[in-house]
Amino acid sequence: DKDYPLAVVQIDHTPVQVCLVDEVDRQPLRDPWLTLVIDCYSRMILAFYLTFEAPSTLSAGIALARAFLPKEDHLKNLGLSGDWPCWGFPDVIVVDNAAELNGYMMHEARSRYRFDLRDRPVGSPNFGGHVESAFRIFMHELKSIPGTKFSNPQERAEYDSEGRAILTLREFEVYFTDFIINDYHI
C-alpha cells in the first residue's frame, strides 16, 4: 500500500454515546452522530462532523469538505488555539457499504477531485481498522464527559445520563476538537 499522508483515508459514522442538551433550556436531547475522516498513514484526523441527524450524504459531504480544507478559520470560529495541519485531497477514500458513502455525491466528488473510492468488503470491519480504532479511543475518552451513556448497562449502572447532561452540540464540538488537536494528535 501507499505509505505517505493522504494516500488512503477512511470515512465512517458512529453514534456518540453522550446525551447533549438544547441551547435554550438546556434540556436533554439525544445522542449525536459523528462522521469521521482519518488519514491511514499518519492516523491523524482530517475532519469530523457532528449532527443529531442520522448519517447522510450531507454529513459525509461536510466531513469531506472539512478534510479537504485548511482548519485555521474553523479553529478560530470555535475559539480554539492549537494546530491542525491536516488537510488536502486524498488519493483513495475507503468507505463501508452505506448508501450515503456510495451514492451520487461521492462519485461526483471522486470525479471532480480525482480520488479513487474503495468499498470495504461486506462483513470485514478490519478493512476500516483505522477509523474503527479511532472510534474506540474516542468513545473511551467520552466516558469522562457529563451525560455519558457508557458502553454497556453494567458500566452505566445507576448513572443518570440525561440528568447529568450539560453540553450543547456546539460545546461538545469545541471539546472534541480541542481533544483531537491538543491530545489525540500529540
C-alpha positions in Angstrom: 0.0 0.0 0.0 1.0 3.6 -0.3 3.0 5.0 2.7 2.5 8.7 2.7 0.0 11.2 4.1 -3.3 11.4 2.2 -2.5 8.2 0.2 -5.5 6.4 1.8 -8.2 7.9 4.1 -11.2 6.2 5.7 -14.6 7.8 6.5 -17.3 6.3 8.6 -20.1 7.2 11.1 -20.9 6.2 14.7 -23.4 7.2 17.3 -21.7 9.2 20.1 -22.8 7.8 23.4 -23.2 11.1 25.2 -26.5 12.9 25.9 -26.4 16.5 24.9 -28.7 19.4 25.8 -30.5 22.1 23.8 -29.1 25.6 23.7 -32.1 27.4 25.1 -33.5 25.5 28.1 -30.5 23.1 28.5 -32.9 20.2 28.5 -31.6 16.7 27.4 -31.9 15.9 23.7 -30.4 12.8 22.3 -27.1 11.4 21.3 -25.4 12.9 18.2 -23.8 11.1 15.3 -20.1 11.5 14.5 -18.8 11.3 10.9 -15.0 10.9 11.0 -12.3 11.2 8.3 -8.9 9.7 9.2 -5.6 9.5 7.3 -4.4 5.9 7.4 -0.7 6.7 7.2 -0.4 9.3 10.0 -3.6 8.2 11.8 -4.4 11.9 12.2 -8.0 13.1 12.0 -8.6 15.1 8.8 -12.0 16.2 9.8 -15.2 15.3 11.6 -18.8 16.4 11.6 -21.4 16.1 14.4 -25.1 16.2 14.0 -28.3 14.9 15.6 -29.4 13.7 12.2 -28.8 10.1 11.1 -25.8 9.6 8.8 -26.5 11.1 5.4 -24.9 12.4 2.2 -24.9 15.8 3.8 -22.9 14.7 6.9 -20.5 12.8 4.7 -20.1 15.8 2.4 -19.5 18.2 5.2 -16.9 16.0 6.8 -15.1 15.5 3.5 -15.2 19.2 2.7 -13.6 19.9 6.1 -11.0 17.3 5.4 -10.0 18.9 2.1 -9.7 22.4 3.5 -7.3 24.1 6.0 -8.6 24.4 9.5 -7.3 27.8 10.8 -10.6 29.6 10.3 -12.6 26.7 11.7 -10.5 26.7 14.9 -10.8 30.5 15.2 -14.6 30.2 14.8 -14.6 27.6 17.7 -12.4 29.9 19.8 -9.6 27.3 20.0 -5.9 27.6 19.8 -3.7 24.9 18.5 -2.5 23.5 15.2 -4.5 21.2 12.9 -2.3 20.9 9.8 -4.2 18.0 8.3 -5.9 18.8 5.0 -5.9 18.1 1.3 -7.2 15.8 -1.3 -6.6 12.0 -0.8 -5.6 9.5 -3.4 -8.1 6.9 -2.1 -11.1 7.1 0.2 -12.2 3.8 1.8 -15.9 3.6 2.7 -18.2 1.0 4.0 -21.3 0.0 2.0 -23.6 2.6 3.4 -25.7 4.3 0.7 -24.6 7.8 1.7 -20.9 6.8 1.1 -21.5 5.1 -2.2 -24.1 7.4 -3.9 -24.1 10.1 -6.4 -22.4 12.7 -4.2 -19.4 10.5 -3.5 -19.0 9.5 -7.1 -19.3 13.1 -8.3 -16.7 14.2 -5.7 -14.5 11.3 -6.8 -14.6 12.5 -10.4 -14.2 16.2 -9.6 -11.4 15.9 -7.0 -9.7 12.9 -8.6 -9.6 10.4 -5.8 -10.4 6.7 -6.0 -13.3 5.3 -4.0 -12.9 1.8 -2.5 -15.6 -0.2 -0.7 -14.7 -2.1 2.4 -15.7 -5.8 1.8 -19.0 -6.6 3.4 -18.5 -8.1 6.9 -14.9 -7.1 7.0 -14.5 -4.4 9.6 -10.7 -4.9 9.7 -10.7 -3.0 6.3 -11.9 0.0 8.3 -9.5 -0.6 11.1 -8.1 2.9 11.4 -11.4 4.7 11.7 -12.8 1.9 13.9 -9.8 2.2 16.2 -10.2 5.9 16.5 -13.9 5.5 17.3 -12.9 3.1 20.2 -10.3 5.6 21.5 -12.8 8.5 21.4 -15.7 6.5 23.0 -13.3 5.6 25.9 -12.4 9.3 26.2 -16.0 10.3 26.3 -16.8 8.3 29.4 -15.5 11.2 31.4 -18.0 13.7 30.0 -21.1 14.5 32.0 -24.1 12.8 30.2 -22.1 9.8 29.0 -24.1 6.7 28.2 -21.2 4.3 28.8 -20.9 1.3 26.5 -22.9 -1.3 28.4 -25.6 -1.4 31.1 -23.3 -2.8 33.8 -20.9 0.0 33.3 -23.7 2.6 33.3 -25.4 1.1 36.4 -27.4 3.9 38.1 -25.7 6.8 36.3 -28.4 9.3 35.1 -27.1 10.3 31.7 -29.9 12.7 30.9 -29.9 14.2 34.3 -26.2 14.9 34.2 -26.0 16.1 30.6 -24.7 19.6 30.4 -23.1 20.1 26.9 -24.8 21.5 23.8 -23.8 20.2 20.4 -21.6 23.3 19.8 -19.9 22.9 23.3 -19.3 19.3 22.6 -17.8 20.1 19.1 -15.4 22.6 20.9 -14.5 19.9 23.5 -14.0 17.2 20.9 -12.0 19.5 18.5 -9.7 20.5 21.4 -9.2 16.9 22.4 -8.2 16.0 18.8 -5.7 18.8 18.2 -4.3 19.0 21.7 -4.4 15.4 23.0 -5.1 12.8 20.3 -2.7 14.3 17.6 0.2 14.8 20.1 
